C-alpha cells in the first residue's frame, strides 16, 4: 500500500491531485482542514492492483457513484432543491468514488469552518432554541481548548433555567475554566473586558425562540456589545423546513457558523444540511456524544459524506474515529 498526503485549497482540488498522482483507485484515508489558512490536507492510499482491474474503472462507475449519492440524499430526506445542486456538483467531478464525489459536492455547495476552539480573538456566543444543547456544547468547546493547551472562560447568560448556574459551575471547575454570570449585556461587557486577552471566551445564552424577533434582537445586541461571533447550536433531526427556517432566523440575527448536536440520537441528516444551506452557515463541529471530554468533534466534507451515503446509515452513534476526523 502506498500512502501520500496532498494539500490544496479545496476538496475538489485535493481530489484532482490524488487522481493525478495515485490514479482512480486511490482511497481517501483522512482529510483535515487547516484552521490557519483554510487549506485542506488529504491523505490517500493506493493498493497494489493489477492493471487489468484498473482498466475496468470508467464512466459507468462514475454514474454508479451518482446513483448511490442520490439514494443517500433521499434516505436522509435532503430537500429536493439542495439535493439537485449537490448531485450537479458531484457529477462535475467525474469520480467513481461515491464518498469523494459527495465530499466534493458538499465542499462546493455548503460552507465549512475550523473547529470553534481554534478561532482566536473574538468571543464565541452560542445561540439557539431551547433544548439544543448550548450549555453542554459550551463546556465541550472549553474541553477541546484545554486539550489544545489553551485557557478558556465560560460565561453564562442563562439566569432562567433551573440549576443552570450550578451546571455551568460544575463544568467550569472540572475543566479549569474561568466562570462568569451575566444577566444582561452590560454585565457581559464587564466580564469579557476582565478576561485575560489570550483566553477563549465562550458565552452560553438562554434558549431563544427563533420566531420571537425581540428575543433574537436582544441576543444580537449583546453580541455586538462584546464583539462576539454568534454560533448557532441546533439539534439534528426534526422537520427539514422547520430547522431551515430556524437557521435562517438566527442567521438574520448575525449567526455565521453552525454546530449540529445530538447526532448520536438520529439517523437522518437532512435537517442539518437544510439548516446550513438555508442560513448560509459554515459547519464548524458536531455533537456526537453526551461526554464532555470527547463529545464534540470537528466536521469536514469527507466526514459528513461518510455519514450521508447509504452505507453510512448507522445503528450506533458516530464517533470521531468513525467519522475519519483527526482532532
C-alpha positions in Angstrom: 0.0 0.0 0.0 1.2 3.5 -0.9 0.3 6.4 1.3 0.6 10.1 0.3 -0.7 13.4 1.6 -1.8 16.3 -0.6 -2.5 19.9 0.4 -4.9 22.0 -1.7 -7.3 24.9 -1.4 -10.5 22.8 -1.6 -11.7 19.2 -1.6 -12.2 19.1 -5.4 -8.7 20.4 -5.9 -7.3 17.8 -3.5 -9.2 15.1 -5.2 -7.7 16.2 -8.5 -4.2 15.9 -7.1 -5.0 12.5 -5.7 -6.2 11.2 -9.0 -3.3 12.7 -10.9 -0.7 11.2 -8.7 -2.3 7.9 -7.5 -4.9 7.2 -10.1 -8.7 6.5 -9.9 -8.3 3.6 -7.4 -6.8 5.7 -4.6 -8.7 5.5 -1.3 -9.1 8.6 0.9 -7.8 7.8 4.4 -8.3 11.1 6.1 -9.0 14.8 5.5 -8.2 17.7 7.7 -9.0 21.4 7.4 -6.2 23.8 8.4 -7.7 26.5 10.7 -4.9 28.9 9.8 -5.1 29.3 6.0 -8.2 27.4 5.1 -6.4 24.7 3.1 -7.3 21.1 3.1 -4.9 18.2 3.7 -5.9 14.8 2.3 -4.1 11.6 2.9 -4.8 8.8 0.3 -3.7 5.2 -0.1 -3.3 3.0 -3.1 -3.3 -0.8 -3.0 -1.1 -2.7 -5.4 -3.8 -3.5 -8.0 -3.3 -5.4 -11.3 -3.5 -3.2 -14.4 -6.4 -5.2 -15.9 -8.5 -4.4 -12.9 -7.7 -0.7 -13.1 -8.9 -0.7 -16.7 -12.4 -1.5 -15.5 -12.9 1.9 -14.0 -14.7 4.3 -16.3 -17.8 6.5 -16.8 -20.2 3.7 -15.8 -18.7 3.6 -12.4 -18.9 7.3 -12.1 -22.6 7.1 -12.9 -23.0 4.4 -10.2 -21.5 6.7 -7.7 -24.1 9.4 -8.6 -26.9 6.9 -8.2 -25.5 5.9 -4.8 -25.3 9.6 -3.8 -28.9 10.2 -5.0 -30.1 7.3 -2.9 -28.2 8.6 0.1 -29.6 12.1 -0.1 -33.1 10.6 -0.5 -32.7 8.5 2.6 -31.6 11.5 4.6 -34.6 13.5 3.4 -32.5 16.2 1.9 -34.7 18.9 0.3 -35.1 18.4 -3.5 -33.5 21.7 -4.4 -30.4 21.2 -2.3 -30.2 17.6 -3.4 -30.2 18.6 -7.1 -27.4 21.1 -6.5 -25.3 18.5 -4.7 -25.9 16.0 -7.5 -25.0 18.5 -10.1 -21.7 19.4 -8.3 -20.9 15.8 -7.8 -21.4 15.0 -11.5 -18.8 17.6 -12.4 -16.1 15.7 -10.5 -16.4 12.5 -12.7 -15.1 10.2 -10.0 -16.2 6.6 -9.2 -15.5 7.2 -5.5 -19.0 7.9 -4.1 -17.8 9.4 -0.9 -15.3 11.7 -2.6 -17.9 12.7 -5.1 -20.3 13.7 -2.4 -17.5 15.3 -0.3 -16.5 17.5 -3.3 -20.2 18.4 -3.8 -20.6 19.3 -0.1 -17.5 21.4 -0.3 -18.8 23.3 -3.3 -22.3 23.8 -2.1 -22.0 24.3 1.6 -19.5 26.1 3.8 -17.2 24.6 6.5 -15.2 26.2 9.2 -12.4 25.3 11.5 -13.4 23.9 15.0 -14.6 26.7 17.3 -11.7 26.4 19.8 -9.2 27.1 17.1 -10.6 30.6 16.4 -8.8 33.5 18.0 -9.7 37.0 19.2 -13.5 37.3 19.3 -15.6 35.7 22.0 -18.0 32.9 20.9 -21.6 33.4 21.7 -23.7 30.2 21.4 -27.3 30.8 20.5 -30.2 28.5 19.6 -33.6 27.3 20.5 -34.3 25.8 24.0 -33.0 22.3 24.4 -30.4 22.4 21.6 -27.6 21.6 23.9 -25.9 25.0 24.2 -24.6 24.6 27.8 -23.1 21.2 27.1 -21.6 22.4 23.8 -20.0 25.4 25.6 -18.4 23.0 28.0 -17.2 20.7 25.2 -15.6 23.7 23.4 -13.7 24.6 26.6 -12.7 20.9 26.9 -11.3 20.9 23.4 -9.5 24.2 24.2 -7.9 22.6 27.2 -6.7 19.7 25.1 -5.1 22.2 22.8 -3.4 23.8 25.9 -5.5 26.9 25.7 -7.1 28.7 28.6 -10.8 29.5 28.4 -13.5 31.4 30.2 -17.1 30.2 30.3 -19.8 32.9 30.8 -23.5 32.1 31.2 -26.3 34.5 30.4 -28.9 31.9 31.2 -30.3 33.0 34.5 -33.7 31.4 33.8 -33.0 27.7 33.6 -33.4 25.9 37.0 -30.0 24.7 38.2 -28.3 26.3 35.1 -25.6 28.2 37.1 -24.8 25.1 39.1 -24.4 23.1 36.0 -22.1 25.6 34.4 -20.1 26.0 37.6 -19.5 22.2 37.7 -18.3 22.2 34.1 -16.0 25.2 34.6 -14.5 23.7 37.7 -13.9 20.3 36.1 -12.3 21.9 33.1 -10.2 24.5 34.9 -12.0 27.3 33.1 -12.8 30.7 34.3 -16.5 31.3 35.2 -18.8 34.3 35.0 -22.5 35.0 35.0 -24.0 37.9 33.1 -27.7 38.7 33.4 -27.6 41.4 30.7 -25.4 43.0 28.0 -23.8 45.5 30.3 -22.6 42.8 32.8 -21.5 40.7 29.9 -19.3 43.6 28.6 -17.7 44.0 32.0 -16.9 40.2 32.3 -15.4 40.0 28.8 -13.3 43.1 29.4 -11.9 41.5 32.5 -10.9 38.2 30.8 -7.2 37.6 30.0 -6.6 38.6 26.4 -5.4 35.1 25.3 -8.4 33.3 26.8 -11.0 31.7 24.6 -14.3 33.2 25.8 -17.4 31.1 25.4 -20.7 32.6 26.2 -23.7 30.4 26.9 -27.1 32.0 26.3 -30.7 31.4 27.3 -32.8 29.4 24.9 -34.2 31.7 22.2 -37.5 31.4 20.4 -36.5 31.8 16.7 -40.0 33.2 16.0 -39.6 36.0 18.6 -37.9 39.0 17.0 -37.4 40.7 20.3 -35.5 37.8 21.8 -33.3 37.5 18.8 -32.6 41.2 18.8 -31.5 41.1 22.4 -29.0 38.4 21.6 -27.7 40.3 18.6 -27.3 43.4 20.7 -25.4 41.6 23.4 -23.1 40.0 20.8 -22.4 43.4 19.3 -21.7 44.9 22.7 -18.7 42.5 23.2 -17.8 41.9 19.6 -18.8 38.2 19.8 -19.3 35.7 16.9 -22.7 34.2 17.0 -22.6 30.4 16.6 -25.9 28.6 16.2 -26.3 25.4 18.2 -29.0 23.3 16.6 -30.1 19.7 17.4 -30.0 17.3 14.5 -33.3 15.8 13.4 -36.7 17.4 13.1 -38.6 18.6 10.1 -36.2 19.9 7.4 -38.3 23.0 6.7 -38.7 23.9 10.4 -34.9 23.7 11.0 -34.2 25.6 7.8 -36.5 28.5 9.0 -34.9 28.3 12.4 -31.4 28.6 10.9 -32.4 31.5 8.7 -33.9 33.4 11.6 -30.7 33.1 13.6 -28.6 33.9 10.6 -30.6 37.1 10.2 -29.6 37.9 13.8 -25.9 37.5 12.9 -25.1 33.8 13.3 -22.4 32.7 10.8 -21.5 29.2 12.0 -23.4 26.0 12.9 -22.8 23.3 15.5 -25.1 20.4 15.0 -25.7 18.5 18.2 -27.2 15.1 19.2 -26.0 13.3 16.0 -25.9 10.2 18.2 -29.6 10.2 18.6 -30.8 10.4 15.0 -30.3 8.6 11.7 -31.1 11.2 9.1 -29.1 14.4 8.5 -31.3 16.2 6.0 -32.2 18.7 8.6 -28.6 19.6 9.3 -27.8 20.1 5.6 -31.0 22.1 5.2 -30.2 24.4 8.1 -26.6 25.0 6.9 -27.8 25.8 3.4 -30.8 28.0 4.3 -28.8 30.1 6.8 -25.6 30.0 4.7 -23.9 28.8 7.9 -20.5 27.3 8.0 -20.5 23.9 9.6 -17.9 24.1 12.4 -18.5 21.0 14.6 -20.8 18.2 15.5 -22.0 16.8 18.8 -21.6 13.0 18.7 -21.8 12.0 22.3 -23.0 13.4 25.7 -19.5 13.1 27.0 -17.9 16.5 27.7 -14.4 15.4 27.1 -14.8 13.9 23.6 -18.4 14.6 22.7 -17.7 17.4 20.2 -15.7 16.8 17.0 -14.7 18.8 14.0 -16.5 18.1 10.8 -15.5 18.4 7.2 -16.9 17.5 3.8 -15.4 14.0 3.8 -16.5 13.0 7.3 -20.0 14.4 6.5 -20.2 12.4 3.3 -19.4 9.2 5.1 -22.5 9.7 7.2 -24.8 10.5 4.4 -24.2 7.7 1.9 -26.4 4.6 2.4 -23.6 2.5 3.7 -23.1 5.1 6.4 -26.6 4.7 7.8 -25.7 3.6 11.3 -27.0 1.6 14.1 -24.5 3.0 16.6 -23.5 6.6 17.4 -21.0 8.3 15.2 -17.6 8.8 16.8 -14.5 10.8 15.8 -12.9 7.6 14.6 -15.9 6.5 12.6 -16.1 10.0 11.1 -12.5 9.7 10.0 -11.6 13.0 11.5 -8.3 14.0 13.0 -8.7 16.1 16.1 
